[in-house]
Amino acid sequence: MKLLHCADLHIDSPLLGLARYEGAPVERMRSATRRAVERLVDLAVAENVDVVLVGGDVFDGPWRDVGTGLWWNGQLSRLVDEGIRVFVVHGNHDADSVISRRIRPPDGVHVFGSDGPSTEVLDDLPLAVHGQSYATAATHDDLAAGYPDPVPGLVNVGLLHTSLDGREGHAPYAPCRPGALAARGYDLWALGHVHGREHHQDGPTHLLFPGNTQGRHARETGAKGVSLITTDDTSVRSIHHVEVDAVRWCRVPVDCTEASGVDDVEDRVVDAVIDAWREAGRPAAVRVELVGRPGRGGVGDPSSLRTQLVADLAHRSDGDIWLEKVQDRTQSDVSALSSEAVAAVVGAIERLEVDEHTLADLAELLRPLQGATAGARARRSVADGAPPLASVATVTDHLPAVREQLLSRLEGRV
């Protein structure tokens, strides 16, 4: 028996903040989530899998229009037409309370309900699948505690959207202990919610996060895809990961130690980015990190350097490389800064850049300052169409300057 496990498809993810970058291939990046799903379906058909397991967050949130649901149903129909059964649970992004409109899936697709865990046993395969969807996005109960006992003599799979015992960058939804999952007696826990791939084995039980199918921003780097699982009649035999992402997000460190000037830095960046793109084997969205101790010429202004690099990289890759950002993390000889302090500051700001919920909260906190500090001139600019201080866009635009000021103070440059 062959299973394909996927999770966190985030179809039509809006990729918030991408449009603020000049030259960003916004539509190409937005379509990447769909192309990754199409590759997933192509793989399932080519590998002649018996069952596809979907571990939640099929959608990123409420549909902009019904076309999102119709497109997903079309992909499900492709699987069913090939005799492939599909089992789905919904997670926090596509919980019952989040997605108000639903389209009935084709026969051969089972979506687990949110009112309690249940079990589906197949007539023609030695497989029992147990699952439960989220009723609300903020699900803090241990759903796994209520999952049914395993069905004797079959391969038992628990389909669950969970943070397990906590994962950095992921809300603590449906928390549970890995040891408790193993004690349930299932052969496989097909998990979702965590966007990085994880595979743990506790005795005969496998705990598997396949990761998301498509990276959506600069913190979701590296290969993204699905997991193919083969079983015998009673247990898991093998698991291996297959890449399906349509665009690869890459972080590329470039050592600028003893660089002779900006031209030398540019040459080093181009070589490193081209190597990363070739290794990815697909279009790449790249964030460059300049590191080391450059010579007297320094590295120049990162935004100006990015402008110089964009055209060169686009020409060499036939448009398959997009340079998202160039970050200067080089150290001067006079810097006595603790590297841990630098990492903490930079890491906190980078997390904030892609956390739309925290950005929105911060903008709301700034709202009372709009009238108190902006003054008449600022209020007039807002009236003329400039974004208000208390907006996600304005907060996001100011983050690079905040980062630079904080690092300057830590390094004693001001």
Secondary structure by P-SEA (a helix, b strand, c coil): cbbbbbccccccccccccccccccaaaaaaaaaaaaaaaaaaaaaaacccbbbbcccccccccccaaaaaaaaaaaaaaaaacbbbbbbbccccccccccccccccccbbbbbccccbbbbbccccbbbbbbbbccccccccccccccccccccbbbbbbbccccccccccccccccaaaaaaccccccccccccbbbbbbcccbbbbccccccccccccccbbbbbbbbbcccccccccccccccbbbbbbbbbccccccaaaaaaaaaaaaaaaaaaaccccbbbbbbbccccccccccaaaaaaaaaaaaaaaacccccccccccccccccccccaaaaaaaaaaaaaaaacaaaaaaaaaaacccccccccaaaaaaaaacccccccaaaaaaaaaaaaaaaaaaaaccc
